[in-house]
Amino acid sequence: MKVLHDRDTQLAMHLYRVFAKSFKSVNEHVVNGSKIEGFNPTSFAVMEVLFYKGRQPIQQIGAQLLLQSGNVTYVVDKLVAKGYVRRRPCPEDRRVIYAELTTTGEQLMQKLYPIHERHIQHALGGLNEEEKQQLISLLAKMGKHAELAQLIVRQ
């Protein structure tokens, strides 16, 4: 049974489907590229956060990647075992443990990150510079509205 909606709802539903399908396509392209050197997408994402942002509390890595802390701990354990990441306790707060790249991890990411960037550039190559800027602005606006809407729903 087809449900009839007003024009704005129909447009929102169409936008959501196009957005989801587009994200899936781009993400699959990038994820397949991150499988280089034997990384799974989550391990590579953790390495990327540490490479791009430097030392991070393990709990914050999970929040940035939308992962549960147990999953991040597991991934960090594997990366520590491979010698790519080390843990450092926070001197001010014993509850906080930082993760950071080792020299080996840093050198590996120096080699792999340009490849990763090319995968992303290729996946988003269907847009020109102006279109990318517009899309960044629109997606940021959409995301902020969705965050506010979520806060309102929680109240």
N, C-alpha and C positions, 0 to 999 in steps of 0.2 A: 504494500500500500504506500503510495507516494504522499508525503506530507507537504502541504502547500505552505510556503513562508512568504513574508514580505520580501521585497527586492533587496533590502540591505542584508537580511539574513541569508538569502540565496548567494549574494555576492561574498559575504563573509565565509560561508561554507566552501565556495569555489576557491577563494583565496587560500583557505586553510589546506585544501587538498593539493593545490598547485605548490604551495610553500612546502608541505610535507614531502611531496614527490621530488621536488627540486633539491631539498636538503638531503634526502636519501641518496639521490644520484651523485651529488657532490661529495657527500660523506663517504660513500662506497669507493669513489675514485681515490680520495685521499687516504682512506683506511687501507686500501690495497697497496698504495705506495708506502705506507708505514710498516708493512710487513717485511721490509728490507732488513737484512741483517738478523732475521729471526725474531724480531720484536712482534708482540701482539699489539693491537691498537691501544690498549690501556697502558701497557708498559711504555710504549713510545710516548703517549700523552703525558705520563708522569715525567719522563725524561725531558720532554719539551718544556713543561712548566719550570722545571729546575734549571734548564738551560737558559730559558728566556727571562725568568724572574729571579734566579739565584736561590739561595737557601730559603726553604719554606717550612713552616710547621706542618707536620704530616696531616693534621686535621684540616688545614686550609687547602692542601692539595686536593683532598677529597671534595671539598666544597666547590673548588674551581672546576673540577671535572665531573661534578654531579655524581660522585661515587660515595658509597657508604665507607666509613672509616676502616672497617674490617677489610674491605676489598683493597683499599690503598695500602694498608699494613702488609697484606699478602704480596702485593705487587712490589712494594719497597723491599720486602724480605728477599724476593727473587733477584731484584736489581743489586742489592747488597751482596748476595751470594755470587753474582757475576762480576763483582768488583766495579760496578758503574756508579753506585750510590753509597754514601755513608750516612750514618745517623750521628747527630750531635745533640747532647742534652742542652737545654736552655739554662744558663747559669742563674737567671733570676727566678725561674719557675720550673720546679722539677717535674711538673705534669706535662710540660711541653717538650716534645722531641722534634728537632729539625732534621730534614733530609736535605742533602746537597750532593751534587755530582762530585765524584772523585776526579782526579786528573785523567784517568782512563776514560771515564764517562764524558768528561768535557771534550777530550780529543775525538771521541767517537761522534759526539753530536756536532762538532765542528765539521766533520766529514759528511754526516747524514743530513743535517738541517738544510743545507742548500738543495739537496734532492727533494726533501719534503716541501720546501718552498716552491720548487718547480711544479710538483704535483698539484699544489693548491692553485698556483697561477694558471696552470693548464686547465684545471677543472672550472675555474671562473673566467676563462678566456673568452667566453661568449659575450661578455660585457665590456664596453669601452670604459675609459677612466671616469667620465662623467656619470655613466650609468652605475658604476660601482659606488661612487660617492653618494648618489641619490639613494641607492639601495641600503647603504650603511645608515644613512640618516633615517630612512623609513623603518628599517628593522629595529633601530634603537628606539624610535618613537613607539613602535608596536610593542616592543618588549617592556618599556616603562609602563605603558598602559596596562599590559597584562599583569605586571607586578602589583600595580595599584589595585586592579580589579581583584586579585587574589587576596590582598590585605582586607579589602572590603568584605569579601565572602567569609573570611575567617572570623570577622567580628560578630 
